[in-house]
Amino acid sequence: MAWFEREFIAVPETGKKQLVYKWPDVNIRRYSRAIVNADQTALFVKSGQVLGALGPGRHRIDADELPVLGALVDTLTGGNLYRAELYFVSTREFAGIKFGGRLADIADPVSEQIVTLRVFGEFALSVRDAGQLITSLAGSTDLHDPAGIESWSADLLLKAMKVAVTQGVSQGEWPVLGLSGLLPVIEQAVVRQTNTALYEYGLRIPRLGNFDITLAPEDADRLKRLAKDVTYIRLAGDFRQYAAGEMALGAGQGLASGHGHDGGGFLGAALGINALQQSGPAAAGHPASAPGSPWQQHQQPPRAERDPAALPPTAKPAELGPAAADNPICGACATVNPPGAKFCVECGNRFAPAEPPRCRECDAELLPTARFCASCGTRSHHT
């Protein structure tokens, strides 16, 4: 009798961090000592049914002390062995269990873009009902694998998070770019939904640990650029104005980085867009009508009629120096122009073409380089 009492059944040190530990031998000697720690419950299971439970403490395996063990007696051994599976289930909370992965491809209702959401984090797991846990998972999950239940629970949690986040985003309650600011609300919804699924398995998730929902990097960059574009267009008031600013900015950056040959084209295009924007819709079909073009200047009245106060004081030929005779003076604004000018450099007024020289005798037109009149032979006065 003393030899049997020297056998102890307890969870080894390597198994104390497991949610469920199964004693490896299904033949349990009579009068063995079972040691159940303060945060454990021991269950005797046969044919998928829990036939007995032991609370924290030291127990002698004997049908006289535990009448329920009478159904487990192996009669072939003369009643010296009990045939059953013995599980030690921890009742404490297990924190820091990892979970994560791809949530879903979802349409952002704001930008109407398809994006990929991912989640990574931790959660805590505890046993709500040890008997329900063993009987419900014995046939579907490998209880011999220490991480089996944790992995199975993490899969359920990820599934519940997929449903909750997809519903929240698609209904417009949770913005895709603002999910990090809604983590407490998301945690509450996900934990409630997960525990509903875990209830029939005797498990519960008290809380989530550090977790975050993120976008795939390429999707995050795309939505940020789109949000910036929308904001700038709203501030600019028009897409064409915004496009002109963006092109001019790109040209400036290109010139600053030493790629001046590329920046000129962009800068010219940007300035062209700005010119169209300033000239209005009519200018899009008629570029010559843009403000400041020679065509428009010719159609405008002389500057003296538009803004007399803006004209400079009249310059007299005597004050212009020796070359005054060759410098045309504008009759509209009195501006002295360089020799040979056909248009005024100040107001754009077109000068009348100079009259060709004529013969003083017969009034015939003289060639600019002629020394004598071709009609009467009179010497030209301008040679």
MIKOL-731241 format. One record per residue: x, y, z of N, C-alpha, C in turn; residue in one letter. Coordinates in pm, whole numbers, m for minus. Example, Ala and Ser with C-alpha at 12.3 -4.5 7.8 and 13.67 -1.06 7.14 Angstrom:
# MIKOL-731241
nX;nY;nZ;caX;caY;caZ;cX;cY;cZ;code
1319;m569;780;1230;m450;780;1320;m330;780;a
1285;m225;708;1367;m106;714;1290;3;787;s
//
This chain:
# MIKOL-731241
nX;nY;nZ;caX;caY;caZ;cX;cY;cZ;code
84;m120;0;0;0;0;87;125;0;m
197;120;77;284;238;86;348;269;m48;a
377;164;m129;442;187;m258;351;269;m351;w
219;239;m348;125;312;m435;113;458;m392;f
119;484;m261;101;620;m212;219;711;m244;e
332;649;m284;447;731;m319;436;790;m461;r
335;754;m540;321;807;m675;239;936;m671;e
293;1042;m733;226;1172;m734;192;1209;m878;f
77;1271;m890;32;1321;m1021;19;1473;m1009;i
96;1545;m1093;93;1691;m1089;143;1745;m1223;a
115;1870;m1246;162;1935;m1368;310;1966;m1353;v
394;1924;m1447;537;1955;m1438;564;2103;m1462;p
685;2145;m1429;721;2286;m1446;704;2333;m1590;e
736;2243;m1683;725;2280;m1825;581;2300;m1871;t
484;2251;m1796;344;2261;m1836;264;2364;m1759;g
327;2434;m1665;251;2526;m1581;210;2654;m1655;k
271;2678;m1770;233;2797;m1847;131;2765;m1955;k
77;2641;m1951;m22;2601;m2051;m162;2619;m1997;q
m253;2650;m2087;m393;2664;m2049;m451;2529;m2009;l
m415;2423;m2083;m462;2286;m2054;m342;2193;m2058;v
m330;2110;m1955;m225;2008;m1954;m293;1872;m1933;y
m259;1777;m2022;m317;1643;m2012;m215;1546;m1953;k
m256;1476;m1847;m167;1376;m1788;m144;1266;m1892;w
m16;1229;m1918;13;1139;m2031;m38;996;m2016;p
m66;949;m1895;m106;809;m1874;m255;803;m1844;d
m326;718;m1919;m470;701;m1893;m496;598;m1784;v
m394;525;m1740;m408;430;m1630;m357;496;m1502;n
m449;529;m1413;m415;601;m1291;m424;503;m1174;i
m313;489;m1101;m308;393;m991;m394;439;m873;r
m456;342;m814;m534;371;m694;m440;415;m582;r
m485;507;m503;m412;566;m390;m298;660;m433;y
m294;692;m564;m198;795;m606;m239;930;m547;s
m140;1021;m538;m167;1155;m485;m172;1254;m601;r
m284;1324;m616;m298;1427;m719;m283;1564;m655;a
m190;1641;m708;m164;1776;m656;m221;1877;m756;i
m320;1952;m711;m384;2054;m795;m347;2190;m739;v
m282;2272;m819;m240;2404;m773;m359;2498;m754;n
m333;2613;m690;m441;2707;m655;m510;2764;m779;a
m441;2771;m891;m501;2828;m1012;m536;2720;m1114;d
m571;2599;m1064;m601;2488;m1154;m727;2414;m1110;q
m782;2341;m1206;m890;2246;m1183;m853;2117;m1256;t
m868;2001;m1186;m837;1871;m1248;m968;1801;m1284;a
m975;1747;m1407;m1097;1683;m1456;m1067;1542;m1502;l
m1153;1445;m1459;m1145;1307;m1508;m1247;1292;m1620;f
m1199;1253;m1738;m1283;1247;m1857;m1278;1106;m1914;v
m1397;1052;m1945;m1405;921;m2009;m1512;924;m2116;k
m1477;881;m2237;m1570;880;m2351;m1632;1016;m2376;s
m1550;1123;m2360;m1597;1258;m2387;m1683;1318;m2281;g
m1697;1254;m2167;m1779;1305;m2057;m1693;1331;m1935;q
m1718;1444;m1868;m1648;1475;m1745;m1718;1400;m1631;v
m1644;1306;m1567;m1702;1223;m1461;m1661;1267;m1322;l
m1561;1352;m1311;m1518;1397;m1179;m1428;1517;m1191;g
m1424;1597;m1085;m1341;1717;m1083;m1275;1730;m947;a
m1153;1781;m946;m1078;1805;m825;m1039;1951;m819;l
m1066;2014;m705;m1028;2153;m687;m886;2164;m637;g
m836;2284;m607;m700;2304;m557;m676;2225;m428;p
m556;2166;m416;m519;2090;m297;m453;1958;m332;g
m435;1871;m229;m379;1737;m246;m492;1635;m229;r
m503;1543;m323;m612;1447;m321;m556;1305;m339;h
m615;1208;m263;m580;1068;m283;m681;1006;m378;r
m632;944;m484;m718;885;m584;m775;755;m528;i
m896;763;m476;m959;647;m412;m1110;666;m423;d
m1178;560;m466;m1324;567;m482;m1394;585;m348;a
m1327;546;m238;m1390;566;m108;m1398;715;m74;d
m1297;793;m119;m1299;938;m94;m1370;1013;m206;e
m1356;960;m329;m1419;1023;m445;m1511;920;m509;l
m1635;910;m460;m1725;804;m509;m1743;805;m661;p
m1727;922;m723;m1748;930;m867;m1646;846;m941;v
m1530;816;m878;m1428;737;m945;m1466;590;m957;l
m1575;549;m891;m1618;409;m901;m1649;372;m1045;g
m1695;466;m1126;m1727;438;m1266;m1601;423;m1350;a
m1483;457;m1294;m1358;452;m1371;m1272;333;m1333;l
m1319;251;m1243;m1238;137;m1196;m1218;36;m1308;v
m1092;m8;m1322;m1059;m113;m1419;m1068;m247;m1346;d
m1174;m321;m1369;m1198;m447;m1297;m1094;m553;m1330;t
m1030;m544;m1447;m930;m644;m1485;m806;m637;m1398;l
m785;m525;m1330;m669;m511;m1242;m708;m530;m1096;t
m826;m580;m1074;m869;m600;m936;m901;m470;m866;g
m931;m365;m941;m968;m237;m880;m849;m154;m842;g
m728;m192;m884;m608;m115;m849;m580;m1;m947;n
m648;5;m1061;m627;111;m1160;m760;175;m1197;l
m751;303;m1225;m865;377;m1279;m829;415;m1423;y
m918;385;m1514;m891;416;m1655;m970;543;m1692;r
m895;651;m1717;m957;779;m1752;m851;876;m1801;a
m897;980;m1869;m809;1090;m1909;m815;1196;m1799;e
m700;1246;m1761;m694;1346;m1655;m639;1476;m1712;l
m719;1581;m1704;m680;1712;m1756;m665;1811;m1641;y
m558;1890;m1648;m538;2001;m1556;m565;2130;m1635;f
m668;2203;m1594;m707;2325;m1665;m674;2445;m1577;v
m599;2539;m1632;m562;2658;m1557;m679;2756;m1553;s
m700;2816;m1439;m807;2913;m1423;m757;3058;m1424;t
m626;3077;m1440;m573;3213;m1442;m581;3272;m1583;r
m555;3399;m1591;m561;3469;m1720;m427;3461;m1792;e
m431;3425;m1919;m311;3417;m2000;m308;3540;m2092;f
m207;3624;m2073;m195;3748;m2152;m79;3736;m2250;a
m73;3831;m2341;38;3836;m2436;32;3734;m2547;g
m87;3681;m2577;m100;3585;m2687;m106;3663;m2818;i
m19;3627;m2912;m9;3700;m3038;m122;3662;m3133;k
m166;3759;m3210;m260;3733;m3319;m237;3839;m3427;f
m287;3814;m3544;m275;3913;m3651;m279;3851;m3788;g
m281;3937;m3887;m286;3893;m4026;m367;3990;m4109;g
m399;3947;m4226;m475;4029;m4320;m623;4025;m4283;r
m683;4144;m4274;m825;4150;m4240;m912;4132;m4364;l
m902;4226;m4457;m989;4219;m4574;m949;4325;m4674;a
m992;4306;m4799;m988;4411;m4901;m1123;4481;m4897;d
m1121;4609;m4868;m1246;4680;m4843;m1246;4811;m4920;i
m1365;4856;m4960;m1381;4982;m5031;m1398;5096;m4930;a
m1309;5193;m4935;m1318;5311;m4850;m1434;5398;m4901;d
m1538;5419;m4820;m1653;5497;m4869;m1620;5643;m4898;p
m1513;5696;m4840;m1478;5836;m4862;m1408;5855;m4995;v
m1302;5776;m5018;m1224;5790;m5141;m1268;5696;m5251;s
m1353;5596;m5218;m1399;5496;m5313;m1283;5412;m5368;e
m1178;5399;m5287;m1062;5319;m5324;m1067;5184;m5253;q
m1020;5079;m5322;m1010;4947;m5261;m877;4939;m5188;i
m881;4911;m5057;m759;4907;m4977;m755;4775;m4898;v
m635;4741;m4853;m613;4619;m4775;m582;4656;m4631;t
m659;4602;m4537;m638;4627;m4395;m568;4508;m4331;l
m478;4540;m4237;m407;4436;m4163;m410;4470;m4015;r
m402;4366;m3931;m404;4388;m3786;m297;4300;m3721;v
m233;4356;m3619;m134;4282;m3541;m147;4328;m3396;f
m140;4231;m3304;m152;4268;m3164;m148;4148;m3071;g
m200;4170;m2950;m202;4067;m2847;m340;4063;m2782;e
m369;3950;m2716;m494;3941;m2641;m473;3852;m2520;f
m565;3860;m2425;m564;3777;m2305;m675;3674;m2316;a
m651;3556;m2260;m746;3445;m2270;m761;3379;m2133;l
m882;3344;m2097;m907;3274;m1971;m1020;3173;m1991;s
m1031;3079;m1895;m1131;2973;m1901;m1254;3017;m1822;v
m1366;3011;m1887;m1492;3042;m1820;m1552;2918;m1756;r
m1548;2803;m1824;m1603;2677;m1775;m1509;2566;m1820;d
m1434;2506;m1725;m1333;2405;m1758;m1396;2281;m1821;a
m1508;2234;m1766;m1573;2115;m1820;m1623;2136;m1962;g
m1683;2251;m1987;m1732;2282;m2120;m1616;2294;m2220;q
m1504;2345;m2173;m1387;2357;m2259;m1338;2220;m2305;l
m1325;2126;m2211;m1270;1995;m2246;m1366;1917;m2335;i
m1492;1917;m2304;m1587;1836;m2381;m1613;1894;m2520;t
m1604;2027;m2535;m1634;2088;m2665;m1515;2086;m2759;s
m1393;2089;m2704;m1275;2095;m2789;m1202;1962;m2803;l
m1240;1861;m2726;m1168;1734;m2730;m1170;1672;m2869;a
m1279;1688;m2943;m1288;1625;m3074;m1248;1715;m3189;g
m1231;1847;m3164;m1202;1940;m3274;m1065;2003;m3266;s
m1004;2005;m3150;m874;2068;m3132;m781;1972;m3061;t
m655;1973;m3102;m555;1886;m3041;m516;1944;m2907;d
m571;1886;m2800;m540;1935;m2666;m401;1894;m2620;l
m337;1802;m2693;m200;1765;m2660;m102;1875;m2701;h
m143;1961;m2797;m58;2070;m2843;m77;2189;m2748;d
30;2230;m2679;15;2340;m2581;m40;2468;m2643;p
m5;2493;m2770;m49;2618;m2833;m176;2599;m2916;a
m235;2480;m2913;m351;2453;m2997;m471;2541;m2965;g
m504;2552;m2838;m621;2632;m2798;m595;2780;m2822;i
m475;2826;m2793;m442;2966;m2815;m452;3002;m2964;e
m398;2914;m3048;m404;2939;m3193;m548;2938;m3243;s
m625;2846;m3192;m767;2837;m3233;m842;2963;m3188;w
m815;3010;m3067;m879;3131;m3016;m836;3254;m3097;s
m709;3259;m3136;m661;3371;m3217;m730;3375;m3352;a
m757;3259;m3410;m828;3254;m3538;m970;3307;m3523;d
m1037;3268;m3413;m1172;3320;m3390;m1172;3471;m3371;l
m1071;3520;m3298;m1061;3664;m3274;m1039;3738;m3406;l
m953;3687;m3492;m926;3752;m3620;m1052;3752;m3707;l
m1126;3643;m3705;m1250;3637;m3782;m1351;3740;m3732;k
m1366;3751;m3598;m1459;3849;m3543;m1416;3991;m3577;a
m1285;4016;m3578;m1238;4150;m3610;m1263;4182;m3757;m
m1249;4085;m3844;m1280;4107;m3985;m1425;4153;m4002;k
m1516;4084;m3935;m1658;4117;m3947;m1685;4256;m3890;v
m1632;4284;m3771;m1661;4412;m3706;m1604;4529;m3784;a
m1479;4519;m3828;m1415;4630;m3898;m1479;4651;m4035;v
m1509;4542;m4105;m1572;4555;m4237;m1707;4624;m4226;t
m1786;4586;m4127;m1916;4649;m4108;m1901;4796;m4070;q
m1808;4826;m3978;m1791;4965;m3934;m1745;5057;m4045;g
m1652;5009;m4130;m1600;5092;m4239;m1704;5107;m4350;v
m1765;4995;m4390;m1861;5000;m4501;m1984;5084;m4467;s
m2022;5090;m4340;m2137;5170;m4299;m2100;5316;m4272;q
m1972;5349;m4290;m1928;5487;m4271;m1907;5528;m4127;g
m1910;5433;m4032;m1891;5467;m3892;m1743;5483;m3858;e
m1656;5406;m3922;m1513;5408;m3893;m1438;5446;m4019;w
m1372;5563;m4024;m1295;5602;m4143;m1169;5518;m4155;p
m1133;5484;m4277;m1016;5398;m4300;m889;5464;m4247;v
m872;5595;m4274;m751;5663;m4231;m753;5703;m4084;l
m862;5676;m4014;m870;5713;m3873;m894;5597;m3780;g
m865;5474;m3824;m892;5357;m3741;m807;5354;m3615;l
m684;5407;m3623;m597;5405;m3505;m655;5487;m3391;s
m732;5588;m3422;m794;5668;m3318;m921;5608;m3260;g
m966;5496;m3317;m1090;5432;m3271;m1063;5295;m3210;l
m940;5268;m3171;m906;5135;m3120;m987;5094;m2995;l
m1013;5185;m2899;m1097;5143;m2784;m1237;5100;m2827;p
m1296;5172;m2922;m1430;5135;m2969;m1424;5003;m3045;v
m1321;4987;m3127;m1307;4863;m3204;m1284;4745;m3108;i
m1201;4765;m3006;m1175;4658;m2909;m1303;4612;m2841;e
m1385;4707;m2801;m1510;4671;m2733;m1600;4589;m2824;q
m1614;4631;m2949;m1700;4558;m3042;m1645;4420;m3075;a
m1513;4411;m3094;m1452;4283;m3131;m1455;4185;m3015;v
m1424;4231;m2894;m1426;4141;m2778;m1566;4088;m2753;v
m1666;4173;m2766;m1803;4127;m2746;m1842;4020;m2848;r
m1807;4042;m2973;m1842;3947;m3076;m1762;3817;m3062;q
m1636;3827;m3024;m1553;3707;m3007;m1602;3623;m2890;t
m1636;3687;m2780;m1682;3612;m2663;m1816;3545;m2688;n
m1895;3602;m2776;m2019;3534;m2813;m1990;3400;m2880;t
m1886;3399;m2965;m1847;3275;m3032;m1776;3178;m2937;a
m1704;3232;m2839;m1627;3147;m2748;m1711;3093;m2632;l
m1829;3146;m2613;m1908;3110;m2495;m1935;2960;m2490;y
m1974;2900;m2601;m2008;2758;m2600;m1886;2668;m2583;e
m1766;2727;m2588;m1645;2649;m2568;m1585;2671;m2429;y
m1654;2745;m2345;m1607;2766;m2209;m1490;2862;m2197;g
m1464;2943;m2298;m1352;3036;m2297;m1404;3180;m2304;l
m1318;3273;m2272;m1351;3415;m2286;m1222;3494;m2304;r
m1234;3606;m2374;m1123;3700;m2392;m1153;3822;m2305;i
m1081;3841;m2195;m1109;3957;m2109;m1079;4090;m2178;p
m974;4093;m2256;m934;4220;m2318;m831;4193;m2427;r
m811;4292;m2511;m702;4290;m2608;m583;4366;m2550;l
m465;4330;m2598;m345;4402;m2557;m312;4510;m2657;g
m185;4534;m2678;m143;4632;m2778;m173;4577;m2917;n
m258;4648;m2989;m288;4606;m3126;m311;4730;m3211;f
m296;4712;m3340;m315;4824;m3432;m365;4771;m3565;d
m448;4850;m3630;m501;4817;m3763;m437;4914;m3861;i
m370;4860;m3960;m296;4943;m4054;m335;4910;m4198;t
m299;5001;m4286;m315;4981;m4429;m186;4925;m4487;l
m199;4854;m4597;m80;4817;m4673;m7;4945;m4711;a
128;4947;m4706;202;5072;m4729;163;5144;m4858;p
146;5068;m4967;113;5134;m5093;m27;5196;m5088;e
m121;5132;m5015;m255;5189;m5002;m254;5314;m4915;d
m173;5312;m4808;m164;5429;m4721;m110;5550;m4798;a
m5;5530;m4878;50;5641;m4957;m52;5693;m5058;d
m126;5601;m5119;m224;5642;m5220;m336;5726;m5158;r
m387;5685;m5043;m496;5760;m4979;m447;5895;m4926;l
m323;5900;m4877;m270;6027;m4829;m255;6127;m4943;k
m205;6079;m5057;m193;6168;m5172;m329;6216;m5219;r
m425;6125;m5220;m560;6162;m5263;m622;6263;m5168;l
m605;6242;m5038;m660;6336;m4940;m595;6473;m4954;a
m464;6476;m4980;m396;6604;m5000;m449;6674;m5125;k
m465;6598;m5233;m515;6657;m5357;m654;6718;m5338;d
m740;6643;m5270;m877;6692;m5249;m875;6821;m5167;v
m792;6825;m5063;m784;6944;m4979;m731;7063;m5057;t
m626;7042;m5135;m568;7152;m5210;m662;7202;m5319;y
m732;7110;m5383;m827;7152;m5485;m938;7236;m5422;i
m981;7196;m5303;m1085;7273;m5235;m1033;7413;m5200;r
m907;7422;m5157;m850;7553;m5124;m827;7637;m5250;l
m781;7572;m5358;m756;7645;m5482;m885;7684;m5551;a
m991;7608;m5526;m1120;7638;m5587;m1139;7576;m5723;g
m1035;7519;m5782;m1047;7466;m5917;m932;7369;m5940;d
m958;7262;m6012;m854;7163;m6038;m742;7221;m6124;f
m777;7308;m6223;m674;7361;m6311;m576;7449;m6235;r
m626;7528;m6140;m536;7609;m6059;m445;7522;m5974;q
m502;7418;m5917;m420;7326;m5836;m316;7257;m5922;y
m356;7212;m6042;m262;7144;m6131;m149;7238;m6170;a
m180;7364;m6195;m75;7460;m6230;24;7476;m6116;a
m27;7486;m5994;61;7498;m5879;149;7376;m5860;g
91;7258;m5877;168;7134;m5862;277;7125;m5968;e
244;7161;m6092;343;7153;m6199;454;7254;m6178;m
420;7375;m6134;522;7475;m6107;611;7432;m5992;a
552;7371;m5888;630;7321;m5775;724;7211;m5820;l
675;7121;m5903;761;7014;m5954;873;7068;m6038;g
845;7173;m6116;950;7232;m6197;1056;7296;m6109;a
1012;7366;m6004;1109;7428;m5913;1196;7326;m5844;g
1137;7215;m5802;1215;7110;m5739;1314;7048;m5837;q
1270;7034;m5963;1361;6978;m6063;1478;7070;m6089;g
1452;7202;m6097;1561;7296;m6117;1656;7299;m5998;l
1600;7289;m5877;1684;7291;m5758;1774;7169;m5749;a
1726;7057;m5803;1806;6934;m5797;1902;6922;m5913;s
1906;7024;m6000;2003;7022;m6109;1950;6969;m6239;g
1819;6946;m6250;1760;6896;m6374;1685;7009;m6443;h
1758;7115;m6471;1693;7232;m6530;1632;7203;m6664;g
1690;7109;m6741;1637;7083;m6873;1499;7018;m6868;h
1469;6954;m6754;1335;6895;m6740;1237;6995;m6684;d
1285;7084;m6593;1194;7174;m6525;1134;7278;m6615;g
1205;7317;m6723;1153;7423;m6808;1021;7387;m6871;g
1009;7263;m6919;885;7221;m6982;770;7223;m6885;g
794;7172;m6762;688;7170;m6662;649;7311;m6622;f
751;7397;m6606;721;7534;m6566;640;7606;m6672;l
680;7583;m6800;604;7645;m6907;462;7596;m6912;g
443;7465;m6894;306;7411;m6893;225;7468;m6779;a
291;7481;m6660;219;7535;m6545;178;7679;m6570;a
273;7758;m6625;239;7897;m6653;130;7907;m6759;l
132;7814;m6855;28;7814;m6957;m107;7787;m6897;g
m113;7692;m6803;m242;7663;m6737;m288;7785;m6660;i
m192;7851;m6591;m229;7971;m6516;m285;8078;m6608;n
m221;8091;m6728;m268;8193;m6821;m409;8162;m6867;a
m436;8036;m6898;m573;7998;m6937;m670;8021;m6824;l
m624;7990;m6700;m713;8005;m6585;m751;8150;m6566;q
m651;8241;m6584;m678;8381;m6561;m761;8443;m6673;q
m747;8390;m6796;m816;8452;m6908;m958;8404;m6924;s
m998;8297;m6852;m1137;8255;m6855;m1163;8152;m6961;g
m1284;8098;m6969;m1317;7991;m7062;m1301;8031;m7206;p
m1327;8157;m7242;m1321;8195;m7382;m1180;8183;m7436;a
m1080;8204;m7348;m943;8201;m7394;m898;8062;m7429;a
m964;7959;m7375;m923;7822;m7405;m934;7792;m7551;a
m1032;7851;m7620;m1047;7825;m7763;m978;7930;m7848;g
m940;8046;m7789;m879;8155;m7866;m758;8207;m7788;h
m641;8143;m7801;m524;8187;m7724;m486;8331;m7749;p
m515;8385;m7870;m473;8523;m7899;m546;8623;m7813;a
m659;8579;m7749;m736;8673;m7670;m685;8683;m7528;s
m576;8612;m7493;m525;8618;m7357;m477;8758;m7326;a
m491;8803;m7200;m449;8938;m7164;m301;8956;m7192;p
m264;9072;m7246;m124;9103;m7269;m73;9061;m7404;g
m151;8988;m7486;m104;8944;m7616;m103;9061;m7714;s
m14;9057;m7816;m12;9169;m7914;m146;9188;m7982;p
m217;9080;m8010;m347;9092;m8076;m441;9176;m7992;w
m440;9148;m7858;m532;9222;m7772;m487;9367;m7758;q
m353;9390;m7756;m305;9527;m7743;m349;9611;m7863;q
m348;9550;m7983;m387;9626;m8101;m534;9661;m8099;h
m614;9580;m8028;m756;9608;m8025;m794;9708;m7917;q
m699;9734;m7824;m729;9824;m7714;m702;9968;m7757;q
m767;10064;m7696;m739;10206;m7724;m602;10242;m7674;p
m543;10350;m7726;m411;10394;m7679;m412;10416;m7529;p
m293;10403;m7473;m283;10414;m7328;m327;10550;m7277;r
m306;10653;m7363;m346;10788;m7320;m494;10796;m7295;a
m574;10717;m7369;m717;10716;m7348;m755;10631;m7228;e
m673;10528;m7200;m706;10438;m7089;m666;10497;m6955;r
m544;10550;m6947;m495;10597;m6818;m403;10717;m6840;d
m456;10834;m6863;m371;10951;m6893;m274;10981;m6781;p
m314;10956;m6656;m227;10990;m6543;m101;10906;m6540;a
m105;10787;m6607;10;10699;m6602;117;10733;m6703;a
91;10831;m6795;187;10865;m6899;303;10944;m6841;l
425;10919;m6893;540;10998;m6846;535;11136;m6908;p
611;11231;m6850;613;11366;m6910;668;11361;m7052;p
615;11449;m7136;654;11451;m7278;800;11489;m7293;t
873;11410;m7371;1014;11440;m7396;1026;11515;m7527;a
1098;11624;m7525;1117;11705;m7644;1238;11655;m7720;k
1234;11661;m7858;1347;11612;m7937;1477;11679;m7902;p
1473;11803;m7861;1598;11870;m7830;1667;11811;m7709;a
1588;11745;m7621;1645;11690;m7500;1693;11547;m7517;e
1678;11490;m7637;1708;11350;m7656;1850;11325;m7704;l
1926;11428;m7728;2064;11407;m7771;2074;11399;m7921;g
2196;11363;m7971;2221;11364;m8114;2140;11263;m8191;p
2096;11157;m8130;2023;11053;m8205;1873;11073;m8201;a
1827;11192;m8159;1683;11212;m8143;1608;11200;m8273;a
1671;11236;m8382;1601;11230;m8510;1567;11088;m8551;a
1644;10992;m8506;1620;10851;m8542;1535;10778;m8439;d
1502;10841;m8327;1424;10778;m8222;1278;10816;m8238;n
1191;10724;m8281;1049;10759;m8296;984;10786;m8162;p
900;10886;m8157;827;10923;m8035;682;10882;m8054;i
629;10810;m7956;491;10761;m7965;394;10876;m7952;c
299;10885;m8044;200;10990;m8037;93;10965;m7933;g
85;10842;m7880;m18;10810;m7781;29;10837;m7639;a
156;10801;m7611;203;10815;m7474;330;10898;m7464;c
383;10947;m7576;501;11034;m7580;627;10965;m7533;a
632;10834;m7543;751;10759;m7503;852;10758;m7616;t
980;10784;m7584;1087;10779;m7683;1122;10633;m7707;v
1121;10587;m7828;1146;10448;m7863;1280;10435;m7934;n
1338;10314;m7935;1466;10294;m8002;1450;10309;m8152;p
1558;10341;m8222;1551;10359;m8369;1497;10234;m8437;p
1413;10252;m8535;1358;10141;m8612;1241;10071;m8548;g
1193;10117;m8429;1081;10051;m8360;953;10065;m8441;a
876;9957;m8452;749;9958;m8523;631;9967;m8426;k
658;9930;m8298;554;9937;m8195;614;10009;m8076;f
530;10081;m8002;576;10151;m7882;609;10051;m7773;c
725;10069;m7709;766;9977;m7603;687;10000;m7476;v
616;10109;m7464;542;10139;m7342;396;10099;m7352;e
327;10137;m7461;183;10111;m7472;146;10019;m7586;c
245;9980;m7671;215;9888;m7779;153;9954;m7900;g
148;10085;m7901;88;10155;m8015;173;10131;m8140;n
110;10103;m8250;181;10078;m8375;212;10210;m8445;r
340;10221;m8486;381;10342;m8556;341;10334;m8703;f
302;10448;m8759;272;10453;m8903;402;10439;m8983;a
399;10362;m9091;522;10344;m9169;571;10478;m9224;p
702;10493;m9225;761;10619;m9274;736;10636;m9423;a
708;10763;m9466;684;10794;m9607;815;10784;m9686;e
814;10718;m9802;937;10709;m9883;975;10848;m9937;p
1103;10874;m9958;1146;11007;m10011;1098;11028;m10157;p
1068;11153;m10188;1019;11187;m10322;1107;11298;m10384;r
1105;11300;m10517;1183;11401;m10591;1120;11538;m10573;c
1207;11641;m10547;1153;11774;m10523;1110;11844;m10652;r
1147;11785;m10766;1109;11844;m10892;982;11782;m10952;e
983;11648;m10964;870;11581;m11028;784;11499;m10933;c
819;11499;m10802;744;11428;m10698;740;11277;m10719;d
835;11227;m10794;841;11081;m10813;904;11015;m10689;a
864;10891;m10659;919;10818;m10543;1063;10780;m10572;e
1151;10809;m10474;1293;10781;m10489;1328;10650;m10417;l
1421;10579;m10473;1475;10462;m10403;1557;10509;m10284;l
1561;10430;m10174;1634;10476;m10054;1780;10506;m10080;p
1842;10436;m10176;1986;10456;m10201;2017;10538;m10327;t
1908;10588;m10392;1928;10660;m10520;1989;10799;m10496;a
2086;10838;m10582;2146;10970;m10573;2079;11069;m10670;r
2012;11014;m10773;1944;11099;m10871;1805;11041;m10898;f
1710;11125;m10934;1574;11082;m10965;1573;11003;m11095;c
1504;10888;m11089;1497;10803;m11208;1404;10861;m11313;a
1319;10958;m11276;1222;11013;m11370;1276;11139;m11440;s
1340;11234;m11364;1383;11360;m11424;1532;11384;m11409;c
1606;11302;m11338;1750;11316;m11323;1793;11418;m11224;g
1698;11475;m11147;1734;11573;m11045;1808;11505;m10932;t
1910;11575;m10879;1988;11520;m10769;1900;11505;m10646;r
1913;11389;m10580;1830;11364;m10458;1877;11449;m10344;s
1783;11503;m10270;1818;11593;m10159;1864;11518;m10033;h
1841;11384;m10029;1880;11316;m9905;2016;11247;m9916;h
2088;11271;m10033;2222;11211;m10048;2330;11313;m10025;t
//
